[in-house]
């Protein structure tokens, strides 16, 4: 069973300040301005708002791709919300800041970034998350910049000693706005909690 550890509001703020600082430095050095903050809902909503306020980015284009466990035993990803019909972008190379809290397998993050790329083939994508599972894939084929605050063990099943040796967290993050029981049992994945 995966072990969860709650991140305090203070620690969340520290992580977000570090991420905002590094992102701001990248933007400044490369003379880039972000057009839209794109939280991956639900997990990315809170960190996306933090970054938007910190960096004074006004426009949002959230997206929601969700893993679903269907009643018949099948499972997969489904688009619950895409912002593209409400966006009017005439810029040749719009810049999207895609934000999530935790990147585990990276599948939903990749799907989201590919959706933006399908709509805007010349866009530039920046990806930020707080925690990233150790050994999870990077998105260098889709992004111009990718950053995260720390690695965590996740499904790697490393011991506490091995995690310490690797400099990664043994624990799966539990953010201040998350409920432990829901993170353990994933009722948000169940078909009946999504389609009713």
N, C-alpha and C positions, 0 to 999 in steps of 0.2 A: 504494500500500500504506500502511495506517495505521502510524504510528510509535508505538511503546510506550516508556514510560519508567517504570522501577521506582520506586515510592514507598518510602522507607526506613521502618523501624519508627518512628523518631523523628518523621518527617513525618506518618505515619499518626496517631500519638498527638497531635500538635499539632492536626491537623484535627479529631479526635474531641473534644478538649478544647474547641475553639471551638464545635463543634456542640452539645455537652452544655451549655455555658454559656448559649448563646442559647436552647436549648430550655428549660432550667431557668428562665430569666428569663421566658419566655412562660408557662410553667405557673404560676409564682409570681404574676405580674401578673393572670392570668385565673382563679386559684383552681381549676385543673384538676389532676386526678390521673389518670395513665395506668393503665388496667386491664390491658392486655396489650401486650407487645412482640411485634411481628409481623415477623420477618425474612422477606424474600423469599429463599428458598433457591435456590442456594448462596451467591451473592454477598453477601447481606445478613447472613449468620450472624455473622461476626466483628464488624462494627460494631454489630450489635444487642446482642450480649453486652457489648460495651464500654459502650454507653449504659445498658443495664440495670443493670450494676454501678455505674456512676458515679452514676446517679439513684435507685438502690435500688428498682428495679422487679422484682418477683419472677416474675410469671406470663408465660409465652410461648405464643403461638399462631402458629407458623410456617406459611407457605404456600409452595407450589412450583408455579409456572406456568412451563412451559418451551417455548421455541421448538424445533421439531423439523424437521429436513430428512429427509423420508421417502425410502425407497429408490426409489420410483416417480417421484421428482422433485417431488412436492408438498411444501409446507411450511406450518406453522401453529403455533398455540399449543395446549398440552394441559395439563390439570390433573394434576399428579403427586401432589400432597398438599394436602388441605384439612383444617383443624383442627376444623371446626364440630361434628362429631358428638361430640367429646370435651369440648366447652365447655358449661358451665352458667352462663348469664348471665341474671340477672333484672333487672338494672339497665336503666332505660328508655333511657339515652343512654351506653352504654359508650364508653370512649375507647381507641382503638387507635393504637399507634405503629408505623407501617409503615416498615421500614428496608431500604435497599439500598446497595450500595457505589457502583455506577455506573448512572446513568440515561442511556441513549442515545436511543432513539426514544421511550421512555416507555410503550410498549405493554404490556409485562409488568407494570410498576408500576400502570398504570391498571386492567388486568384484575384484579390482586390487590385493589386498593382497592374496585373494584366488587363483588367477591365478598363482602367484609366488609359493604358497604352492602346487598347483597341479603339477607344473613342478619339484619342489624341495621339496619333503615332509618333509625333515629334516632341511629345511632352518630356519634361525632366521630372524624375521622381526622387524624392528624399524619403527615407524610411527611418522612423525612430520608434523604439520600444524601450520599456524600462528593463525587463528581464528577458533574457534569451537562453533557451536551453543549450547547454554545452554540446557541441558537435552538430547543432542544427545548421541547415544550409544558409549561405549568404545569398544576397539578391543583387550581386554586382552586375548581372546581365540586365537588370531592370532599373537600377538606381544610379544616381550620380553621387550619392552620399548615404551612408547607413551608419547608425549609431545605436548603442544601448548602454544602460548603466552597469549591468553585471550579468554574468553567466550563472545559471542554476543547474542543478543535477538532473531534475526531471526524471525521465524514464531510463536514464543511463544506469541507475542502480549502483552508483559508486558508493563506497563506504564514506563515513565522515572523514576518516583519515585521508582517503584518496582525494576527496573534495578539497580538503585543506591543502594537500600537496599541489593540486591543480589551480588553487586560488579561486574556486567557485563555491557558490552557496550549496549546501546540502539540501536545503529546503525549497519547496515550491512556494513562490510568493503568494500571499493573501493580502490584497490591498485593503485600505481602510473602508472602502465602499462595498467589499465583497462579503458574502456569507459563507462560512466554512462548510456547512452541510451541503450547500448547493455546489460548491467547488469540488467536493468529494464525490458526489453522486450525479452531477450533471443533469438535473431535471430540465435545464434549459435546452438540452439536446433532444428531448422527447417530442415526437410528432404532435401529441395531444396538447403540449404547451406552446406550440408554434402555430398550428392550424386548428382553429376552433370556431 
